[in-house]
Amino acid sequence: MSHLVIVRRGTAGVYEALKAEFQRDMNTAGVQVMWDRRQGERRETVGEIDTERRRQDRRGRPPAAWSSLGILVVDGVA
C-alpha cells in the first residue's frame, strides 16, 4: 500500500523535511510527498442562480493535521 502526503503551500520547511525523511528511510518507499496544487477557490458566482441543486456543500471540513501541521496523508494511492 502506498501513501501520498500533500503539503500545504507556503510550508517549504515541512515539505523539505518530509522529502528528506522519506528518501532516507527505505521502509517508507511507498510514500510520495507533493505540494497542494490548488491555487484558490475555483467556484465563481457568474450571475444569479434560480435554484441551488445541491442540498449541501460536498466539501467537508479539512482534517486537523491540515490546520496544525500543514499536511494531509492519503492512504492506498495507486
Backbone hydrogen bonds, N-H to C=O, Kabsch-Sander energy under -0.5 kcal/mol:
donor,donor_aa,acceptor,acceptor_aa,energy
3,H,30,G,-2.7
4,L,74,V,-2.5
5,V,32,Q,-3.2
6,I,4,L,-0.6
6,I,72,L,-3.2
7,V,5,V,-0.5
7,V,34,M,-2.6
8,R,70,G,-3.4
11,T,8,R,-1.3
15,Y,11,T,-2.1
16,E,12,A,-2.8
17,A,13,G,-2.2
18,L,14,V,-2.4
19,K,15,Y,-2.6
20,A,16,E,-2.4
21,E,17,A,-2.4
22,F,18,L,-2.7
23,Q,19,K,-1.7
24,R,20,A,-1.8
25,D,21,E,-2.0
26,M,24,R,-0.7
28,T,25,D,-1.5
29,A,26,M,-1.0
31,V,28,T,-1.7
32,Q,3,H,-2.4
32,Q,30,G,-0.5
34,M,5,V,-2.6
36,D,7,V,-2.3
46,V,44,E,-0.8
53,R,51,T,-0.5
66,W,63,P,-1.2
67,S,63,P,-1.0
68,S,64,A,-2.7
69,L,65,A,-1.8
70,G,65,A,-1.5
71,I,65,A,-1.4
72,L,6,I,-2.0
74,V,4,L,-3.1
74,V,72,L,-0.5
76,G,2,S,-1.2
77,V,2,S,-1.6
